[in-house]
Amino acid sequence: MDLTLMEGNEAIGWGAVAAGCNFFAGYPITPATTIYNTMLKLLPPKGGVCMQGEDEIASIGFCLGASMAGMKAMTATSGPGISLYSEQISFAIGSEIPIVIVDVQRLGPSTGSATKGADGDIQFLQWGNSGGLPVIVLAPTDVKDCYELTVKAFNLAEQYRCPVFVAANKEISMTRETLCLDELSLPPVVQRRRAEPDQDFLPFKTGEGETVPAFLPIGGQTLVRQTSSTHGVNGYITTDPEEIAMMQGRLKEKIEGAVADFTYYDEIRTTEAENLIVTYGITARAARVAVERLKAKGKPASLLVLKTLWPVPEALIRKAVAPYKRVVVAEMNLGQYVREIQRLLPEKEIAFAGGMNGELIKPAQIMEGVANG
């Protein structure tokens, strides 16, 4: 049995390399810096590139350039860096540039507390781009998830040609745990679909029934046009309303229409339970303890741990919630994802058990949320 002691940030780095990542650029920021340190150790011996940008904006720009050239790229930061990434995230969405972005969340707002964790960026990850188009956000609960979900994040970025976020936080990323490498459940590595180089190439054209265009790298034998402006299938700027609507609709559909294919979650169903606890991230660990204690007290509750946060896995949530009278949403903020549950389930009683004071959500807080129903 291959056991190793590893922190969440290290697991993200190892997962990235397992997925074929060969380019990393970032700027030091607590609590994400050890991802950079890990990539600095792993990439150069494999012929990859690891570099520090002069700031966060430059770092993600390096990654987008590398990705457009055909490399698998990742960057990592925390909340303040995500703020600076915003324009480039919009570029990646609109020009369909694959990239994995790790947000090791810390307590905000603004500079906040560098050594305190929170899940306060959850809504920002979804809406922190101009245009309001969907993105993919995965949320690990432990070191094993950090490894596995990073591999999946790269696969999704390649398959759908889009930015994919890994929403970690300080508590997951800087905690060391024993990881059994033999027990990892890793999918086959996905590569973006390449266009035939000997055929006429339209960089944003999709075939019948397709939502993702084939790829060719910039700088090759075939001319490839890229622009951050609204464009048509040929990559030229367009003002034609029909062409704009078609492109925007496809960008939306390729992500939202496929969410069932990347809905990751854990579930504990408890017989005779009337309450379902819904949570994600590090708080899932407190929720598991709460479920065990509630069962011992004769007040059973079930648990749904979401690992795909965006797009909202609506079908999963509706199905999971159906047997229960009441839902308790536990998250390490002042109430962000609970709004999505309320939107989806207006007929259900929805309670919130959370907070954001730099401390972890405790099992007792979740149990109190269940007991108050």
C-alpha positions as CSV (number, residue, x, y, z in Angstrom):
1,M,0.0,0.0,0.0
2,D,1.5,3.3,-1.1
3,L,0.9,5.8,1.7
4,T,2.1,9.4,1.8
5,L,1.7,12.4,4.1
6,M,0.5,15.3,1.9
7,E,-1.2,18.6,2.3
8,G,-4.1,19.6,0.1
9,N,-2.0,22.1,-2.0
10,E,0.6,19.3,-2.7
11,A,-2.2,17.0,-3.7
12,I,-3.5,19.6,-6.2
13,G,0.0,19.9,-7.7
14,W,0.4,16.1,-8.0
15,G,-3.1,15.8,-9.4
16,A,-2.3,18.5,-12.0
17,V,0.8,16.6,-13.2
18,A,-1.1,13.4,-13.3
19,A,-3.6,15.1,-15.6
20,G,-0.8,16.3,-17.9
21,C,-0.3,19.8,-16.7
22,N,2.9,21.2,-18.2
23,F,2.6,24.9,-17.5
24,F,2.1,26.8,-14.2
25,A,2.3,30.4,-13.5
26,G,1.4,32.2,-10.3
27,Y,2.2,34.9,-7.8
28,P,2.9,34.1,-4.1
29,I,-0.1,34.5,-1.9
30,T,-1.1,32.8,1.4
31,P,-2.6,30.1,1.5
32,A,-2.0,29.1,-2.1
33,T,1.8,29.5,-2.4
34,T,2.7,25.9,-1.7
35,I,0.9,24.9,-4.9
36,Y,3.5,27.0,-6.7
37,N,6.3,25.4,-4.6
38,T,5.0,22.0,-5.5
39,M,4.8,22.7,-9.2
40,L,8.4,24.2,-9.1
41,K,9.6,20.8,-7.9
42,L,7.5,18.7,-10.3
43,L,7.3,20.4,-13.6
44,P,10.9,21.3,-14.7
45,P,12.2,17.6,-14.3
46,K,9.4,16.6,-16.7
47,G,10.1,19.3,-19.2
48,G,7.3,21.6,-18.1
49,V,7.4,25.3,-17.2
50,C,6.8,26.8,-13.8
51,M,7.2,30.5,-13.5
52,Q,6.3,33.4,-11.2
53,G,4.6,36.4,-12.8
54,E,5.2,40.0,-11.7
55,D,1.7,40.0,-10.4
56,E,-1.6,38.0,-10.6
57,I,-2.7,39.6,-13.8
58,A,0.5,38.6,-15.6
59,S,0.4,35.1,-14.2
60,I,-3.0,34.2,-15.6
61,G,-2.1,35.9,-18.8
62,F,1.0,33.7,-19.1
63,C,-1.3,30.7,-18.6
64,L,-3.8,31.7,-21.3
65,G,-1.0,32.2,-23.8
66,A,0.5,28.8,-22.9
67,S,-2.9,27.2,-23.3
68,M,-3.6,28.8,-26.7
69,A,-0.2,27.3,-27.7
70,G,-1.5,23.9,-26.8
71,M,-0.2,23.4,-23.2
72,K,-2.2,22.3,-20.2
73,A,-2.0,25.3,-17.9
74,M,-2.9,25.9,-14.2
75,T,-2.7,28.9,-11.9
76,A,-3.4,29.2,-8.2
77,T,-4.3,32.2,-6.0
78,S,-6.6,33.3,-3.2
79,G,-9.5,35.7,-3.1
80,P,-7.5,38.9,-3.8
81,G,-5.9,37.3,-6.8
82,I,-9.2,36.0,-8.2
83,S,-10.4,39.7,-8.1
84,L,-7.4,40.5,-10.3
85,Y,-8.0,37.5,-12.6
86,S,-11.5,38.6,-13.5
87,E,-10.9,40.2,-16.9
88,Q,-8.7,37.2,-18.0
89,I,-11.3,34.8,-16.8
90,S,-13.8,36.5,-19.1
91,F,-11.3,36.2,-21.9
92,A,-10.9,32.4,-21.3
93,I,-14.7,32.0,-21.3
94,G,-15.3,34.0,-24.4
95,S,-12.4,32.7,-26.5
96,E,-12.7,29.1,-25.1
97,I,-9.3,28.8,-23.6
98,P,-8.8,25.8,-21.3
99,I,-7.3,26.6,-17.9
100,V,-7.5,25.3,-14.4
101,I,-7.7,28.0,-11.7
102,V,-7.3,27.1,-8.1
103,D,-8.8,29.4,-5.5
104,V,-7.5,28.6,-2.0
105,Q,-10.0,30.7,-0.2
106,R,-9.2,32.7,2.8
107,L,-11.3,35.0,5.0
108,G,-12.3,38.2,3.2
109,P,-13.3,40.7,2.1
110,S,-10.3,42.4,0.4
111,T,-7.0,41.4,2.0
112,G,-8.9,39.9,4.9
113,S,-7.1,37.4,7.0
114,A,-4.4,35.5,5.2
115,T,-4.3,32.6,7.7
116,K,-8.0,32.2,8.3
117,G,-10.2,30.0,6.1
118,A,-13.7,30.7,4.6
119,D,-15.8,29.8,1.7
120,G,-16.6,33.4,0.9
121,D,-15.7,33.3,-2.8
122,I,-18.4,30.9,-3.9
123,Q,-20.7,33.3,-5.6
124,F,-17.8,35.3,-6.9
125,L,-16.4,32.3,-8.7
126,Q,-19.7,32.0,-10.6
127,W,-20.4,35.6,-11.3
128,G,-16.9,37.2,-11.3
129,N,-16.8,37.5,-15.1
130,S,-18.3,40.0,-17.5
131,G,-21.3,38.6,-19.5
132,G,-22.6,36.2,-16.8
133,L,-21.8,33.0,-18.7
134,P,-21.5,29.8,-16.8
135,V,-18.3,28.3,-15.4
136,I,-17.4,25.0,-13.8
137,V,-16.5,25.0,-10.1
138,L,-15.5,21.9,-8.2
139,A,-15.1,21.8,-4.4
140,P,-12.8,19.3,-2.6
141,T,-13.5,18.2,1.0
142,D,-10.1,16.6,1.8
143,V,-6.7,15.9,0.4
144,K,-7.9,12.9,-1.6
145,D,-10.5,15.1,-3.3
146,C,-7.8,17.7,-4.0
147,Y,-5.9,15.2,-6.0
148,E,-8.8,13.6,-7.8
149,L,-10.9,16.7,-8.5
150,T,-7.8,18.5,-9.9
151,V,-7.4,15.7,-12.5
152,K,-11.1,16.0,-13.3
153,A,-10.8,19.8,-13.5
154,F,-8.2,19.4,-16.2
155,N,-10.3,16.9,-18.1
156,L,-13.3,19.2,-18.1
157,A,-11.2,22.2,-19.1
158,E,-9.9,20.2,-22.1
159,Q,-13.2,18.7,-23.0
160,Y,-15.3,21.8,-22.9
161,R,-12.5,24.4,-23.6
162,C,-13.3,26.6,-20.7
163,P,-11.9,27.7,-17.3
164,V,-12.5,25.3,-14.5
165,F,-12.1,26.3,-10.8
166,V,-11.0,24.2,-7.9
167,A,-12.6,25.9,-4.9
168,A,-10.3,24.8,-2.0
169,N,-9.7,26.8,1.2
170,K,-7.0,27.4,3.7
171,E,-8.2,24.6,6.0
172,I,-8.1,21.9,3.3
173,S,-5.0,23.1,1.5
174,M,-2.7,23.6,4.4
175,T,-3.7,20.5,6.4
176,R,-1.6,17.4,6.0
177,E,-3.3,14.0,5.8
178,T,-2.3,10.5,5.0
179,L,-3.2,9.7,1.4
180,C,-3.3,6.2,-0.1
181,L,-2.2,6.6,-3.7
182,D,-3.4,3.1,-4.5
183,E,-7.0,4.1,-3.5
184,L,-7.2,7.1,-5.8
185,S,-10.0,6.9,-8.4
186,L,-8.5,8.7,-11.4
187,P,-10.3,9.0,-14.8
188,P,-8.5,8.5,-18.1
189,V,-6.7,11.7,-19.1
190,V,-8.6,13.8,-21.7
191,Q,-7.0,15.9,-24.4
192,R,-8.8,18.7,-26.3
193,R,-10.1,17.6,-29.7
194,R,-7.8,18.7,-32.5
195,A,-8.9,19.9,-35.8
196,E,-7.6,18.3,-39.0
197,P,-4.6,20.5,-40.0
198,D,-5.1,19.8,-43.7
199,Q,-8.6,21.2,-43.8
200,D,-10.0,24.7,-43.8
201,F,-10.0,25.9,-40.2
202,L,-12.6,28.1,-38.6
203,P,-11.4,28.4,-35.0
204,F,-14.9,28.6,-33.4
205,K,-17.0,26.5,-35.7
206,T,-18.7,23.4,-34.4
207,G,-20.1,20.5,-36.3
208,E,-23.6,19.1,-36.3
209,G,-24.7,18.2,-32.7
210,E,-21.4,19.6,-31.3
211,T,-21.1,22.4,-28.7
212,V,-17.2,22.6,-28.5
213,P,-15.0,23.6,-31.4
214,A,-12.0,21.6,-32.4
215,F,-8.6,23.1,-31.5
216,L,-5.4,24.1,-33.2
217,P,-2.6,25.9,-31.4
218,I,-1.5,29.4,-32.3
219,G,2.0,29.6,-33.8
220,G,1.6,26.4,-35.9
221,Q,1.3,25.9,-39.6
222,T,-2.3,26.8,-39.7
223,L,-3.4,30.4,-39.1
224,V,-5.4,30.6,-35.8
225,R,-7.2,33.8,-34.9
226,Q,-8.0,34.7,-31.3
227,T,-9.7,37.8,-30.0
228,S,-11.2,38.8,-26.7
229,S,-14.0,40.7,-28.5
230,T,-17.3,39.3,-29.6
231,H,-16.6,37.1,-32.7
232,G,-18.0,34.8,-35.2
233,V,-17.0,31.2,-36.1
234,N,-14.0,32.6,-38.1
235,G,-12.6,34.5,-35.1
236,Y,-13.2,37.9,-36.6
237,I,-15.1,40.6,-34.6
238,T,-18.8,40.6,-35.4
239,T,-21.8,42.9,-34.7
240,D,-24.3,40.6,-36.3
241,P,-27.1,40.0,-33.8
242,E,-27.9,36.5,-35.0
243,E,-24.2,35.4,-35.0
244,I,-23.7,36.9,-31.5
245,A,-26.8,35.1,-30.2
246,M,-25.7,31.8,-31.7
247,M,-22.2,32.1,-30.1
248,Q,-23.5,33.2,-26.7
249,G,-26.1,30.5,-26.7
250,R,-23.5,27.8,-27.5
251,L,-21.1,29.0,-24.7
252,K,-24.0,28.7,-22.3
253,E,-25.3,25.4,-23.5
254,K,-22.0,23.6,-23.7
255,I,-21.6,24.0,-19.9
256,E,-25.1,24.0,-18.5
257,G,-26.3,21.3,-20.9
258,A,-23.6,18.9,-19.8
259,V,-23.7,19.3,-16.0
260,A,-25.1,15.8,-15.5
261,D,-21.8,14.5,-16.9
262,F,-19.7,16.1,-14.2
263,T,-22.0,16.1,-11.2
264,Y,-19.8,14.9,-8.4
265,Y,-21.1,14.3,-4.9
266,D,-21.2,12.1,-1.8
267,E,-24.4,11.1,0.0
268,I,-25.4,9.5,3.3
269,R,-29.0,8.4,3.5
270,T,-30.4,7.7,6.9
271,T,-33.6,5.8,7.4
272,E,-36.5,7.7,9.0
273,A,-34.7,11.1,8.7
274,E,-36.8,14.2,8.1
275,N,-33.8,16.5,7.7
276,L,-31.3,16.6,4.8
277,I,-28.0,18.5,5.4
278,V,-26.5,20.0,2.3
279,T,-22.9,21.2,2.4
280,Y,-19.6,21.3,0.5
281,G,-15.9,21.8,1.1
282,I,-14.3,21.5,4.5
283,T,-17.7,21.8,6.2
284,A,-18.6,18.4,4.9
285,R,-16.3,16.9,7.5
286,A,-18.1,18.6,10.4
287,A,-21.4,17.5,8.7
288,R,-20.4,13.9,8.7
289,V,-19.7,14.0,12.4
290,A,-23.0,15.8,13.0
291,V,-24.9,13.0,11.2
292,E,-23.2,10.3,13.3
293,R,-24.0,12.2,16.6
294,L,-27.6,12.9,15.5
295,K,-28.1,9.2,14.8
296,A,-26.7,8.3,18.2
297,K,-29.2,10.7,19.8
298,G,-32.1,9.1,17.9
299,K,-32.6,12.2,15.7
300,P,-31.4,10.9,12.3
301,A,-30.4,13.2,9.4
302,S,-29.2,12.5,5.9
303,L,-26.3,14.2,4.1
304,L,-25.6,15.5,0.6
305,V,-22.0,16.7,0.0
306,L,-21.8,18.7,-3.3
307,K,-18.5,18.6,-5.1
308,T,-19.8,20.2,-8.2
309,L,-21.1,23.7,-7.2
310,W,-21.4,25.4,-10.6
311,P,-23.3,25.0,-12.7
312,V,-25.8,24.1,-10.0
313,P,-26.6,20.3,-10.3
314,E,-30.3,20.9,-10.2
315,A,-31.4,17.4,-11.1
316,L,-29.3,15.9,-8.3
317,I,-30.4,18.3,-5.7
318,R,-34.1,18.0,-6.5
319,K,-33.9,14.2,-6.4
320,A,-31.9,14.1,-3.2
321,V,-34.2,16.5,-1.4
322,A,-37.5,15.0,-2.4
323,P,-37.9,12.5,0.5
324,Y,-37.2,15.1,3.2
325,K,-39.4,17.7,4.9
326,R,-36.6,20.1,5.7
327,V,-33.2,21.1,4.4
328,V,-30.3,22.5,6.4
329,V,-27.5,24.1,4.4
330,A,-24.2,24.4,6.1
331,E,-21.4,26.5,4.7
332,M,-18.5,28.6,5.8
333,N,-19.8,32.0,4.9
334,L,-22.8,34.2,5.6
335,G,-25.1,32.4,3.3
336,Q,-24.2,32.0,-0.4
337,Y,-25.0,28.6,-1.8
338,V,-28.1,28.4,0.5
339,R,-29.7,30.9,-2.0
340,E,-29.4,28.4,-4.8
341,I,-31.2,25.8,-2.6
342,Q,-33.9,28.3,-1.8
343,R,-34.3,29.1,-5.5
344,L,-34.6,25.5,-6.5
345,L,-36.9,24.4,-3.6
346,P,-39.4,27.2,-2.7
347,E,-41.8,24.6,-1.4
348,K,-39.3,23.3,1.2
349,E,-38.3,24.6,4.6
350,I,-34.7,25.7,4.2
351,A,-32.5,26.5,7.2
352,F,-29.0,27.9,7.3
353,A,-26.3,26.8,9.6
354,G,-23.1,28.7,8.9
355,G,-21.0,31.7,9.7
356,M,-17.8,33.5,8.8
357,N,-15.5,34.4,11.7
358,G,-12.3,32.7,10.8
359,E,-13.3,29.5,12.6
360,L,-14.4,26.2,11.2
361,I,-18.1,25.3,11.3
362,K,-18.5,22.9,14.2
363,P,-20.7,19.8,14.2
364,A,-22.7,21.3,17.1
365,Q,-23.7,24.3,14.9
366,I,-25.0,21.9,12.3
367,M,-26.8,19.8,14.9
368,E,-28.4,22.9,16.3
369,G,-29.6,23.8,12.8
370,V,-31.3,20.4,12.6
371,A,-32.7,20.5,16.1
372,N,-34.4,23.9,15.5
373,G,-36.7,22.6,12.9
